[in-house]
Amino acid sequence: MPPPAPPCRKKDGKVDADEIQELFKRLDHRCKRVEIEDMIWEVDEDCDKAVNWEEFQAMYHRCRNDKTGFEPRRMFNVVEFLMNDKNGNGRVSVEEAMQILFLRYGRQKMDDMLNEIFGTADIHSGKELCLTEFLHSLHLLQIKQLKEKPISRGIRGLGGKK
């Protein structure tokens, strides 16, 4: 499934901090301006303080293909929320998230991911998350996955030996 187009309100083909702040306001997500600017900085290849279509696509594909867990994911996670909010009500239900997770991970991993994100894989639970809750769940999941990754023996620590 291709990523949705970014919310360009100025019709300039770019998403800037004002447009993301407007989106967050509509979704009742509180975020400091500097956090939005940092989110843009993570993917802004040409340093114009905005994300164009090429930068957006590159970010999306880098995050989708990232096996290390170290790729900056803040903007990607917002896009994930928007992709999953199929009815546009500003909330993502277990049922809405199932299709993307199934296509991406298969049945067993889908259930695991639903449990991690929502606390349940039961589509009849009525469980829904707003953007703030969804981003918090994905952040905790990323931290958990990073902690579970084995440390490469070929990487030197600061001042350490191989």
DSSP file (Angstrom, degrees, kcal/mol; ACC not computed):
  #  RESIDUE AA STRUCTURE BP1 BP2  ACC     N-H-->O    O-->H-N    N-H-->O    O-->H-N    TCO  KAPPA ALPHA  PHI   PSI    X-CA   Y-CA   Z-CA
    1    1 A M              0   0    0      0, 0.0     0, 0.0     0, 0.0     0, 0.0   0.000 360.0 360.0 360.0 126.2    0.0    0.0    0.0
    2    2 A P        -     0   0    0      0, 0.0     3,-0.1     0, 0.0     0, 0.0  -0.375 360.0 -98.2 -71.7 153.2    1.5    3.3   -1.0
    3    3 A P        -     0   0    0      0, 0.0     2,-0.1     0, 0.0    77,-0.0  -0.361  42.1-104.6 -68.3 150.9    1.8    6.0    1.7
    4    4 A P        -     0   0    0      0, 0.0    79,-0.1     0, 0.0    78,-0.0  -0.385  43.7 -93.3 -70.7 155.3   -0.9    8.7    1.8
    5    5 A A        -     0   0    0      1,-0.1    48,-0.0    -3,-0.1     0, 0.0  -0.431  47.7-104.3 -66.0 141.8    0.1   12.1    0.5
    6    6 A P        -     0   0    0      0, 0.0     2,-2.1     0, 0.0    -1,-0.1  -0.269  40.7 -94.8 -64.2 156.8    1.3   14.4    3.2
    7    7 A P        +     0   0    0      0, 0.0     2,-0.9     0, 0.0    16,-0.1  -0.466  51.2 177.2 -78.0  77.1   -1.2   17.1    4.3
    8    8 A C        +     0   0    0     -2,-2.1     7,-0.1     1,-0.2     3,-0.1  -0.715  10.8 165.3 -83.2 105.7    0.0   20.0    2.1
    9    9 A R  S    S+     0   0    0     -2,-0.9    -1,-0.2     5,-0.2     6,-0.1   0.730  72.3  58.0 -91.2 -25.2   -2.4   22.9    2.8
   10   10 A K  S    S-     0   0    0      4,-0.3    -1,-0.2     1,-0.0    -2,-0.1   0.499 100.7-130.7 -85.4  -3.4   -0.2   25.6    1.1
   11   11 A K  S    S+     0   0    0      3,-0.1    -2,-0.1     1,-0.1    -3,-0.0   0.785  74.2 119.6  60.1  29.8   -0.3   23.8   -2.2
   12   12 A D  S    S-     0   0    0      2,-0.4    -1,-0.1    40,-0.0     3,-0.1   0.351  86.0-111.0-104.0   4.8    3.5   24.1   -2.5
   13   13 A G  S    S+     0   0    0      1,-0.3    40,-0.7    39,-0.1     2,-0.3   0.608  87.7  94.6  78.9  11.2    4.2   20.4   -2.6
   14   14 A K  E     -A   52   0A   0     38,-0.2     2,-0.5    39,-0.1    -2,-0.4  -0.938  66.2-137.6-133.7 155.1    5.8   20.4    0.8
   15   15 A V  E     -A   51   0A   0     36,-2.1    36,-2.7    -2,-0.3     2,-0.2  -0.965  29.2-179.4-111.7 126.1    4.8   19.9    4.4
   16   16 A D  E  >  -A   50   0A   0     -2,-0.5     4,-2.0    34,-0.2     3,-0.2  -0.596  44.8 -89.1-117.8-178.5    6.2   22.3    6.9
   17   17 A A  H  > S+     0   0    0     32,-0.6     4,-2.7     1,-0.2     5,-0.2   0.849 122.8  56.3 -61.9 -36.9    5.9   22.8   10.7
   18   18 A D  H  > S+     0   0    0      1,-0.2     4,-2.1     2,-0.2    -1,-0.2   0.912 108.9  46.7 -61.8 -42.2    2.7   25.0   10.4
   19   19 A E  H  > S+     0   0    0     -3,-0.2     4,-2.1     2,-0.2    -2,-0.2   0.880 113.9  46.7 -70.0 -38.3    0.9   22.3    8.5
   20   20 A I  H  X S+     0   0    0     -4,-2.0     4,-2.8     2,-0.2    -2,-0.2   0.901 111.5  52.1 -69.0 -39.2    1.9   19.5   10.9
   21   21 A Q  H  X S+     0   0    0     -4,-2.7     4,-2.2    -5,-0.2    -2,-0.2   0.895 109.3  50.2 -62.2 -39.4    1.0   21.7   13.8
   22   22 A E  H  X S+     0   0    0     -4,-2.1     4,-2.3     2,-0.2    -2,-0.2   0.913 110.9  49.2 -63.4 -43.8   -2.5   22.3   12.2
   23   23 A L  H  X S+     0   0    0     -4,-2.1     4,-1.8     1,-0.2    -2,-0.2   0.934 111.3  49.1 -60.5 -47.2   -2.9   18.5   11.7
   24   24 A F  H  <>S+     0   0    0     -4,-2.8     5,-3.1     1,-0.2    -1,-0.2   0.879 109.1  52.8 -61.9 -38.3   -1.9   17.9   15.3
   25   25 A K  H ><5S+     0   0    0     -4,-2.2     3,-1.4     1,-0.2    -1,-0.2   0.929 108.6  49.7 -62.9 -44.9   -4.4   20.5   16.5
   26   26 A R  H 3<5S+     0   0    0     -4,-2.3    -1,-0.2     1,-0.3    -2,-0.2   0.837 114.3  45.9 -60.8 -32.7   -7.2   18.8   14.5
   27   27 A L  T 3<5S-     0   0    0     -4,-1.8   104,-0.4    -5,-0.2   105,-0.3   0.303 113.0-120.6 -94.4   8.8   -6.2   15.5   16.1
   28   28 A D  T < 5 +     0   0    0     -3,-1.4     2,-0.6     1,-0.2    -3,-0.2   0.861  61.7 148.8  55.0  40.3   -6.0   17.1   19.6
   29   29 A H      < -     0   0    0     -5,-3.1     2,-0.4    -8,-0.1    -1,-0.2  -0.924  39.4-144.8-107.5 118.7   -2.3   16.0   19.9
   30   30 A R        +     0   0    0     -2,-0.6     2,-0.3    -3,-0.1    -5,-0.0  -0.692  31.8 155.7 -86.2 130.8   -0.2   18.4   22.0
   31   31 A C        -     0   0    0     -2,-0.4     2,-0.1   -10,-0.1    -2,-0.0  -0.972  42.0-112.8-155.0 135.8    3.4   18.8   20.7
   32   32 A K    >>  -     0   0    0     -2,-0.3     4,-1.6     1,-0.1     3,-0.6  -0.403  27.9-120.7 -69.9 148.4    5.9   21.5   21.1
   33   33 A R  H 3> S+     0   0    0      1,-0.2     4,-2.5     2,-0.2     5,-0.2   0.884 113.8  56.4 -55.5 -41.5    6.9   23.4   18.0
   34   34 A V  H 3> S+     0   0    0      1,-0.2     4,-2.1     2,-0.2    -1,-0.2   0.826 103.6  54.3 -63.8 -31.3   10.5   22.4   18.4
   35   35 A E  H <> S+     0   0    0     -3,-0.6     4,-2.0     2,-0.2    -1,-0.2   0.887 109.1  47.6 -68.6 -38.5    9.5   18.7   18.4
   36   36 A I  H  X S+     0   0    0     -4,-1.6     4,-2.1     2,-0.2    -2,-0.2   0.921 111.4  50.6 -66.5 -43.6    7.7   19.2   15.1
   37   37 A E  H  X S+     0   0    0     -4,-2.5     4,-2.6     1,-0.2    -2,-0.2   0.883 110.4  50.0 -61.9 -38.4   10.7   21.0   13.7
   38   38 A D  H  X S+     0   0    0     -4,-2.1     4,-1.9     2,-0.2    -1,-0.2   0.883 107.2  54.5 -66.0 -38.8   12.9   18.1   14.8
   39   39 A M  H  < S+     0   0    0     -4,-2.0     4,-0.5     1,-0.2    36,-0.3   0.913 112.3  43.8 -60.8 -42.9   10.6   15.6   13.2
   40   40 A I  H >X S+     0   0    0     -4,-2.1     3,-1.6     1,-0.2     4,-1.4   0.925 109.0  57.1 -67.1 -44.9   10.9   17.5    9.9
   41   41 A W  H 3< S+     0   0    0     -4,-2.6     3,-0.2     1,-0.3    -2,-0.2   0.844  96.6  65.0 -55.4 -36.3   14.7   17.8   10.4
   42   42 A E  T 3< S+     0   0    0     -4,-1.9    -1,-0.3     1,-0.2    -2,-0.2   0.768 119.1  22.0 -60.1 -25.9   15.0   14.0   10.6
   43   43 A V  T <4 S+     0   0    0     -3,-1.6     2,-1.4    -4,-0.5    -1,-0.2   0.427  90.6 111.3-121.9  -1.4   13.9   13.6    7.0
   44   44 A D    ><  +     0   0    0     -4,-1.4     3,-0.8    -3,-0.2     5,-0.1  -0.611  36.8 174.9 -83.0  90.6   14.6   17.0    5.4
   45   45 A E  T 3  S+     0   0    0     -2,-1.4    -1,-0.2     1,-0.2     6,-0.1   0.821  78.1  44.0 -67.6 -33.9   17.4   16.2    3.0
   46   46 A D  T 3  S-     0   0    0      4,-0.2    -1,-0.2     0, 0.0    -2,-0.1   0.364 103.5-127.3 -98.1   6.8   17.6   19.7    1.4
   47   47 A C    <   +     0   0    0     -3,-0.8    -2,-0.1     1,-0.1     4,-0.1   0.816  67.1 132.0  56.9  37.9   17.4   21.6    4.7
   48   48 A D  S    S-     0   0    0      2,-0.4    -1,-0.1     0, 0.0     3,-0.1   0.260  77.6-112.7-100.0  11.7   14.5   23.8    3.6
   49   49 A K  S    S+     0   0    0      1,-0.2   -32,-0.6    -5,-0.1     2,-0.3   0.775  89.8  83.0  63.3  29.9   12.6   23.1    6.9
   50   50 A A  E    S-A   16   0A   0    -34,-0.2     2,-0.6   -10,-0.1    -2,-0.4  -0.965  76.4-120.9-152.2 163.0    9.9   21.3    4.9
   51   51 A V  E     -A   15   0A   0    -36,-2.7   -36,-2.1    -2,-0.3     2,-0.1  -0.946  26.2-163.3-114.0 117.9    9.4   17.8    3.6
   52   52 A N  E  >  -A   14   0A   0     -2,-0.6     4,-2.7   -38,-0.2     5,-0.2  -0.375  38.8 -93.5 -90.5 176.6    8.8   17.4   -0.2
   53   53 A W  H  > S+     0   0    0    -40,-0.7     4,-2.8     1,-0.2     5,-0.2   0.886 124.3  49.9 -60.0 -42.8    7.3   14.4   -1.9
   54   54 A E  H  > S+     0   0    0      2,-0.2     4,-2.4     1,-0.2    -1,-0.2   0.915 113.2  46.1 -64.5 -42.6   10.7   12.8   -2.6
   55   55 A E  H  > S+     0   0    0      2,-0.2     4,-2.5     1,-0.2    -2,-0.2   0.895 112.8  51.6 -65.2 -39.7   11.9   13.2    1.0
   56   56 A F  H  X S+     0   0    0     -4,-2.7     4,-2.5     2,-0.2    -2,-0.2   0.935 111.4  45.7 -62.2 -48.0    8.6   11.9    2.2
   57   57 A Q  H  X S+     0   0    0     -4,-2.8     4,-2.6     2,-0.2     5,-0.2   0.913 112.6  50.9 -63.1 -42.5    8.8    8.8    0.0
   58   58 A A  H  X S+     0   0    0     -4,-2.4     4,-2.5     1,-0.2    -2,-0.2   0.921 111.7  47.9 -61.4 -44.3   12.4    8.1    1.0
   59   59 A M  H  X S+     0   0    0     -4,-2.5     4,-2.4     2,-0.2     5,-0.2   0.931 111.9  50.0 -60.4 -46.5   11.5    8.4    4.7
   60   60 A Y  H  X S+     0   0    0     -4,-2.5     4,-2.3     1,-0.2    -2,-0.2   0.929 114.4  42.6 -60.4 -47.7    8.6    6.1    4.3
   61   61 A H  H  X S+     0   0    0     -4,-2.6     4,-2.0     2,-0.2    -1,-0.2   0.868 112.1  54.1 -71.3 -35.8   10.5    3.4    2.5
   62   62 A R  H  X S+     0   0    0     -4,-2.5     4,-0.7    -5,-0.2    -2,-0.2   0.940 112.9  43.5 -60.8 -45.8   13.6    3.7    4.8
   63   63 A C  H >< S+     0   0    0     -4,-2.4     3,-0.6     1,-0.2    -2,-0.2   0.905 112.6  51.5 -68.3 -41.1   11.4    3.2    7.9
   64   64 A R  H 3< S+     0   0    0     -4,-2.3    -1,-0.2    -5,-0.2    -2,-0.2   0.857 117.6  39.5 -62.9 -34.3    9.4    0.3    6.3
   65   65 A N  H 3< S+     0   0    0     -4,-2.0     2,-0.4    -5,-0.2    -1,-0.2   0.464  86.0 121.3 -95.4  -2.3   12.6   -1.5    5.3
   66   66 A D    <<  +     0   0    0     -4,-0.7    -3,-0.0    -3,-0.6    -4,-0.0  -0.472  28.0 170.3 -69.1 120.2   14.5   -0.7    8.6
   67   67 A K  S    S+     0   0    0     -2,-0.4    -1,-0.2     1,-0.1    -4,-0.0   0.517  71.9  62.7-102.1 -10.5   15.6   -3.9   10.3
   68   68 A T  S    S-     0   0    0     81,-0.0    81,-0.1     1,-0.0    -1,-0.1   0.796  92.3-134.7 -86.9 -29.9   17.9   -2.2   12.9
   69   69 A G  S    S+     0   0    0     -6,-0.1    77,-0.1     3,-0.0     4,-0.1   0.468  80.5 102.7  85.9   2.2   15.2   -0.1   14.7
   70   70 A F        +     0   0    0      2,-0.1     3,-0.0    76,-0.0    72,-0.0   0.513  44.5 110.5 -97.5  -5.4   17.5    3.0   14.5
   71   71 A E  S    S-     0   0    0     -9,-0.1     2,-0.1     1,-0.1    -5,-0.0  -0.510  83.1-103.9 -69.4 132.8   15.8    4.8   11.7
   72   72 A P        +     0   0    0      0, 0.0     4,-0.2     0, 0.0    -1,-0.1  -0.396  44.7 177.2 -58.5 129.2   14.1    8.0   13.0
   73   73 A R     >  +     0   0    0     -2,-0.1     4,-3.0     2,-0.1     5,-0.2   0.310  42.7 105.6-122.0   7.2   10.4    7.1   13.0
   74   74 A R  H  > S+     0   0    0      1,-0.2     4,-1.4     2,-0.2     5,-0.1   0.940  91.6  36.5 -61.8 -47.7    8.5   10.1   14.4
   75   75 A M  H  > S+     0   0    0    -36,-0.3     4,-2.3     1,-0.2    -1,-0.2   0.908 116.2  55.3 -69.6 -39.6    7.1   11.3   11.1
   76   76 A F  H  > S+     0   0    0      1,-0.2     4,-2.6     2,-0.2    -2,-0.2   0.906 105.3  52.7 -57.5 -43.0    6.6    7.7    9.9
   77   77 A N  H  X S+     0   0    0     -4,-3.0     4,-1.9     2,-0.2    -1,-0.2   0.857 107.6  51.0 -65.1 -34.6    4.5    6.9   13.0
   78   78 A V  H  X S+     0   0    0     -4,-1.4     4,-2.3    -5,-0.2    -1,-0.2   0.921 110.5  49.5 -65.3 -43.1    2.3    9.9   12.3
   79   79 A V  H  X S+     0   0    0     -4,-2.3     4,-2.6     1,-0.2    -2,-0.2   0.901 107.4  55.0 -61.6 -41.3    1.8    8.6    8.8
   80   80 A E  H  X S+     0   0    0     -4,-2.6     4,-2.1     1,-0.2    -1,-0.2   0.919 107.8  49.6 -57.6 -44.0    1.0    5.1   10.2
   81   81 A F  H  X S+     0   0    0     -4,-1.9     4,-2.0     1,-0.2    -2,-0.2   0.948 111.4  47.9 -59.9 -48.6   -1.7    6.6   12.3
   82   82 A L  H  < S+     0   0    0     -4,-2.3    -2,-0.2     1,-0.2    -1,-0.2   0.872 111.6  50.5 -62.5 -37.4   -3.2    8.5    9.3
   83   83 A M  H  < S+     0   0    0     -4,-2.6    -1,-0.2     1,-0.2    -2,-0.2   0.870 113.8  45.2 -67.0 -36.2   -3.1    5.3    7.2
   84   84 A N  H  < S+     0   0    0     -4,-2.1     2,-2.4    -5,-0.2     9,-0.3   0.751  91.1  83.2 -81.1 -24.6   -4.8    3.3    9.9
   85   85 A D    ><  +     0   0    0     -4,-2.0     3,-1.1     1,-0.2    -1,-0.2  -0.472  57.0 165.1 -78.8  72.6   -7.5    5.9   10.6
   86   86 A K  T 3  S+     0   0    0     -2,-2.4    -1,-0.2     1,-0.3     6,-0.1   0.802  70.1  45.7 -65.5 -33.1   -9.6    4.7    7.7
   87   87 A N  T 3  S-     0   0    0      4,-0.3    -1,-0.3    -3,-0.2    -2,-0.1   0.469 104.6-126.9 -93.0   0.0  -12.9    6.5    8.7
   88   88 A G    <   +     0   0    0     -3,-1.1    -2,-0.1    -6,-0.1     4,-0.1   0.730  67.8 131.2  68.6  23.9  -11.1    9.8    9.5
   89   89 A N  S    S-     0   0    0      2,-0.4    -1,-0.1   -62,-0.0     3,-0.1   0.405  79.4-108.1 -90.3   4.0  -12.5   10.1   13.0
   90   90 A G  S    S+     0   0    0      1,-0.3    41,-0.5    -5,-0.1     2,-0.3   0.642  91.8  89.1  81.5  13.5   -9.1   10.9   14.6
   91   91 A R  E     -B  130   0B   0     39,-0.2     2,-0.5    40,-0.1    -2,-0.4  -0.981  65.1-142.1-140.1 150.6   -8.9    7.5   16.3
   92   92 A V  E     -B  129   0B   0     37,-2.6    37,-2.4    -2,-0.3     2,-0.2  -0.969  17.4-158.3-117.2 126.6   -7.6    4.1   15.2
   93   93 A S  E  >  -B  128   0B   0     -2,-0.5     4,-2.0    -9,-0.3    35,-0.2  -0.557  31.6-111.1 -96.0 164.2   -9.4    0.9   16.2
   94   94 A V  H  > S+     0   0    0     33,-1.5     4,-1.3     1,-0.2    29,-0.1   0.917 120.7  52.6 -56.6 -44.3   -8.0   -2.6   16.4
   95   95 A E  H  > S+     0   0    0     28,-0.3     4,-0.6     1,-0.2     3,-0.3   0.899 107.7  50.2 -61.9 -41.8  -10.2   -3.5   13.4
   96   96 A E  H  > S+     0   0    0      1,-0.2     4,-0.5     2,-0.2     3,-0.4   0.877 111.4  49.0 -64.3 -36.9   -8.8   -0.6   11.3
   97   97 A A  H  X S+     0   0    0     -4,-2.0     4,-2.0     1,-0.2     5,-0.2   0.710  93.6  78.2 -76.3 -20.3   -5.2   -1.5   12.1
   98   98 A M  H  X S+     0   0    0     -4,-1.3     4,-3.0    -3,-0.3     5,-0.2   0.892  87.1  54.2 -59.2 -45.3   -5.6   -5.2   11.3
   99   99 A Q  H  X S+     0   0    0     -4,-0.6     4,-2.4    -3,-0.4     5,-0.2   0.935 112.5  41.2 -60.7 -50.2   -5.5   -4.9    7.5
  100  100 A I  H  X S+     0   0    0     -4,-0.5     4,-2.1     1,-0.2    -1,-0.2   0.924 117.4  48.3 -64.7 -43.7   -2.2   -3.1    7.3
  101  101 A L  H  X S+     0   0    0     -4,-2.0     4,-2.9     2,-0.2     5,-0.5   0.887 111.6  50.1 -66.0 -37.8   -0.6   -5.2   10.0
  102  102 A F  H  X S+     0   0    0     -4,-3.0     4,-2.3    -5,-0.2    -2,-0.2   0.945 112.7  46.2 -64.0 -47.5   -1.8   -8.5    8.4
  103  103 A L  H  < S+     0   0    0     -4,-2.4    -2,-0.2    -5,-0.2    -1,-0.2   0.863 119.7  41.6 -62.4 -35.2   -0.4   -7.5    4.9
  104  104 A R  H  < S+     0   0    0     -4,-2.1    -2,-0.2    -5,-0.2    -1,-0.2   0.873 134.0  11.8 -80.3 -39.0    2.9   -6.4    6.5
  105  105 A Y  H  < S-     0   0    0     -4,-2.9     4,-0.5     1,-0.2    -3,-0.2   0.598  95.7-119.6-121.1 -15.1    3.5   -9.2    9.0
  106  106 A G     X  -     0   0    0     -4,-2.3     4,-2.0    -5,-0.5    -1,-0.2  -0.239  48.8 -57.8  88.2 172.4    1.1  -12.1    8.5
  107  107 A R  H  > S+     0   0    0      2,-0.2     4,-2.1     1,-0.2     5,-0.2   0.921 130.0  42.5 -60.5 -54.1   -1.5  -13.5   10.9
  108  108 A Q  H  > S+     0   0    0      1,-0.2     4,-1.9     2,-0.2    -1,-0.2   0.934 118.3  43.8 -64.7 -47.5    0.7  -14.4   14.0
  109  109 A K  H  > S+     0   0    0     -4,-0.5     4,-2.8     1,-0.2    -1,-0.2   0.845 109.5  59.6 -67.0 -32.3    2.8  -11.3   14.0
  110  110 A M  H  X S+     0   0    0     -4,-2.0     4,-2.8     2,-0.2    -1,-0.2   0.942 106.2  46.7 -59.6 -47.7   -0.3   -9.2   13.3
  111  111 A D  H  X S+     0   0    0     -4,-2.1     4,-2.4     1,-0.2    -2,-0.2   0.904 112.4  50.8 -61.2 -41.4   -1.8  -10.5   16.6
  112  112 A D  H  X S+     0   0    0     -4,-1.9     4,-2.1     2,-0.2    -2,-0.2   0.924 112.1  46.7 -61.0 -45.0    1.4   -9.8   18.4
  113  113 A M  H  X S+     0   0    0     -4,-2.8     4,-2.7     2,-0.2     5,-0.3   0.903 110.8  51.7 -66.6 -41.5    1.6   -6.3   17.1
  114  114 A L  H  X>S+     0   0    0     -4,-2.8     4,-3.2     1,-0.2     6,-0.9   0.920 110.4  49.5 -60.4 -43.0   -2.0   -5.6   17.9
  115  115 A N  H  X5S+     0   0    0     -4,-2.4     4,-1.1     4,-0.2    -1,-0.2   0.896 112.7  47.6 -62.3 -39.7   -1.4   -6.8   21.5
  116  116 A E  H  <5S+     0   0    0     -4,-2.1    -2,-0.2    -5,-0.2    -1,-0.2   0.911 121.8  34.5 -66.7 -42.7    1.7   -4.5   21.7
  117  117 A I  H  <5S+     0   0    0     -4,-2.7    -2,-0.2    -5,-0.1    -3,-0.2   0.923 136.0  18.5 -81.0 -46.1   -0.1   -1.4   20.3
  118  118 A F  H  <5S-     0   0    0     -4,-3.2    -3,-0.2     2,-0.3    -2,-0.2   0.611  95.2-118.6-103.5 -16.0   -3.6   -1.8   21.7
  119  119 A G  S  <<S+     0   0    0     -4,-1.1     2,-0.3    -5,-0.8    -4,-0.2   0.495  92.2  53.8  84.8   2.6   -3.3   -4.3   24.5
  120  120 A T        -     0   0    0     -6,-0.9    -2,-0.3     1,-0.0    -1,-0.1  -0.979  58.7-155.3-161.1 154.9   -5.6   -6.7   22.7
  121  121 A A        +     0   0    0     -2,-0.3     2,-0.7    -3,-0.1    -6,-0.1   0.250  62.4 117.7-112.8   7.8   -6.0   -8.4   19.3
  122  122 A D    >   -     0   0    0      1,-0.2     3,-1.7    -8,-0.1     5,-0.4  -0.668  51.1-160.8 -81.6 113.6   -9.8   -8.7   19.7
  123  123 A I  G >  S+     0   0    0     -2,-0.7     3,-0.5     1,-0.3   -28,-0.3   0.710  91.3  58.3 -68.1 -18.0  -11.6   -6.7   17.0
  124  124 A H  G 3  S+     0   0    0      1,-0.2    -1,-0.3     2,-0.1    -2,-0.1   0.382  79.9  90.9 -90.0   3.5  -14.7   -6.8   19.1
  125  125 A S  G <  S-     0   0    0     -3,-1.7    -1,-0.2     2,-0.1    -2,-0.1   0.748  85.4-137.5 -71.6 -23.2  -13.0   -5.1   22.0
  126  126 A G    <   +     0   0    0     -3,-0.5     2,-0.2     1,-0.3    -1,-0.1   0.561  45.2 160.4  76.0   6.6  -14.0   -1.6   20.8
  127  127 A K        +     0   0    0     -5,-0.4   -33,-1.5   -34,-0.0     2,-0.3  -0.454  11.2 173.2 -68.4 128.3  -10.5   -0.4   21.7
  128  128 A E  E     -B   93   0B   0     -2,-0.2     2,-0.4   -35,-0.2   -35,-0.2  -0.970  17.2-152.4-134.0 149.7   -9.4    2.8   19.9
  129  129 A L  E     -B   92   0B   0    -37,-2.4   -37,-2.6    -2,-0.3     2,-0.1  -0.974   9.1-141.0-123.8 137.6   -6.4    5.0   20.3
  130  130 A C  E  >  -B   91   0B   0     -2,-0.4     4,-2.8   -39,-0.2     5,-0.2  -0.335  43.4 -91.8 -79.5 175.5   -6.1    8.7   19.6
  131  131 A L  H  > S+     0   0    0    -41,-0.5     4,-2.9  -104,-0.4     5,-0.3   0.912 126.5  51.6 -58.1 -45.1   -2.9   10.0   17.9
  132  132 A T  H  > S+     0   0    0   -105,-0.3     4,-2.0     1,-0.2    -1,-0.2   0.923 113.8  43.4 -59.1 -46.2   -1.2   10.6   21.3
  133  133 A E  H  > S+     0   0    0      2,-0.2     4,-2.5     1,-0.2    -1,-0.2   0.902 114.1  51.1 -66.2 -41.7   -1.9    7.1   22.6
  134  134 A F  H  X S+     0   0    0     -4,-2.8     4,-2.4     2,-0.2    -2,-0.2   0.936 111.6  46.4 -62.2 -47.9   -1.0    5.5   19.2
  135  135 A L  H  X S+     0   0    0     -4,-2.9     4,-2.3     1,-0.2    -1,-0.2   0.886 111.9  52.0 -63.4 -38.7    2.4    7.3   19.1
  136  136 A H  H  X S+     0   0    0     -4,-2.0     4,-2.4    -5,-0.3    -1,-0.2   0.921 109.9  48.8 -63.3 -43.9    3.1    6.5   22.7
  137  137 A S  H  X S+     0   0    0     -4,-2.5     4,-2.2     1,-0.2    -2,-0.2   0.918 112.6  47.6 -62.3 -43.9    2.4    2.8   22.1
  138  138 A L  H  X S+     0   0    0     -4,-2.4     4,-2.4     2,-0.2    -1,-0.2   0.876 110.7  52.3 -66.5 -36.1    4.7    2.7   19.0
  139  139 A H  H  X S+     0   0    0     -4,-2.3     4,-2.2     2,-0.2    -2,-0.2   0.933 111.0  46.4 -64.0 -45.9    7.4    4.5   20.9
  140  140 A L  H  X S+     0   0    0     -4,-2.4     4,-2.4     1,-0.2    -2,-0.2   0.883 112.0  51.8 -63.1 -38.4    7.3    1.9   23.7
  141  141 A L  H  X S+     0   0    0     -4,-2.2     4,-2.6     2,-0.2    -2,-0.2   0.907 109.1  49.8 -64.5 -42.2    7.3   -0.9   21.1
  142  142 A Q  H  X S+     0   0    0     -4,-2.4     4,-2.4     2,-0.2    -2,-0.2   0.914 111.0  49.1 -63.9 -42.5   10.4    0.6   19.4
  143  143 A I  H  X S+     0   0    0     -4,-2.2     4,-2.2     2,-0.2    -2,-0.2   0.926 111.7  49.5 -61.6 -44.6   12.2    0.8   22.8
  144  144 A K  H  X S+     0   0    0     -4,-2.4     4,-1.5     1,-0.2    -2,-0.2   0.922 111.6  48.5 -60.1 -45.2   11.3   -2.8   23.6
  145  145 A Q  H  X S+     0   0    0     -4,-2.6     4,-0.8     1,-0.2    -1,-0.2   0.888 111.1  50.3 -64.9 -39.0   12.5   -4.0   20.2
  146  146 A L  H >< S+     0   0    0     -4,-2.4     3,-0.5     1,-0.2    -1,-0.2   0.888 109.3  51.2 -65.9 -38.4   15.8   -2.1   20.6
  147  147 A K  H 3< S+     0   0    0     -4,-2.2    -1,-0.2     1,-0.2    -2,-0.2   0.810 109.2  51.7 -67.7 -29.4   16.4   -3.6   24.0
  148  148 A E  H 3< S+     0   0    0     -4,-1.5    -1,-0.2    -5,-0.2    -2,-0.2   0.638  87.1 102.3 -82.6 -14.7   15.8   -7.1   22.7
  149  149 A K  S << S-     0   0    0     -4,-0.8     2,-0.2    -3,-0.5   -81,-0.0  -0.485  78.1-118.1 -71.8 135.5   18.3   -6.7   19.8
  150  150 A P        -     0   0    0      0, 0.0     2,-0.4     0, 0.0    -1,-0.1  -0.487  28.9-115.8 -69.6 143.8   21.6   -8.4   20.4
  151  151 A I        -     0   0    0     -2,-0.2     2,-0.1     1,-0.1     0, 0.0  -0.680  31.6-113.1 -82.6 131.0   24.6   -6.0   20.4
  152  152 A S    >   -     0   0    0     -2,-0.4     3,-1.0     1,-0.1    -1,-0.1  -0.397  13.2-144.6 -65.2 135.9   27.0   -6.6   17.6
  153  153 A R  T 3  S+     0   0    0      1,-0.2    -1,-0.1    -2,-0.1    -2,-0.0   0.658  96.0  65.2 -74.5 -15.8   30.4   -7.9   18.7
  154  154 A G  T 3  S+     0   0    0      2,-0.1     2,-0.5     0, 0.0    -1,-0.2   0.480  82.0  92.2 -87.1  -2.1   32.1   -5.9   16.0
  155  155 A I    <   -     0   0    0     -3,-1.0     2,-0.3     7,-0.0    -4,-0.0  -0.799  69.0-141.7 -96.9 130.5   31.1   -2.5   17.4
  156  156 A R        -     0   0    0     -2,-0.5     6,-0.1     1,-0.1     2,-0.1  -0.684  10.6-137.1 -88.8 141.9   33.5   -0.9   19.7
  157  157 A G    >   -     0   0    0     -2,-0.3     3,-1.3     4,-0.3     2,-0.6  -0.316  50.6 -63.3 -81.5 175.4   32.3    1.1   22.7
  158  158 A L  T 3  S-     0   0    0      1,-0.3    -1,-0.1    -2,-0.1     3,-0.1  -0.495 122.8 -13.6 -63.7 112.6   33.7    4.4   23.7
  159  159 A G  T 3  S+     0   0    0     -2,-0.6    -1,-0.3     1,-0.2     2,-0.1   0.491 111.9 128.4  74.1   1.9   37.3    3.6   24.5
  160  160 A G    <   -     0   0    0     -3,-1.3     2,-0.3     1,-0.1    -1,-0.2  -0.313  58.6-111.3 -87.3 172.2   36.6   -0.1   24.6
  161  161 A K              0   0    0     -3,-0.1    -4,-0.3    -2,-0.1    -1,-0.1  -0.695 360.0 360.0-100.9 156.0   38.2   -3.0   22.9
  162  162 A K              0   0    0     -2,-0.3    -1,-0.1    -6,-0.1    -7,-0.0   0.448 360.0 360.0 -72.0 360.0   36.8   -5.1   20.1
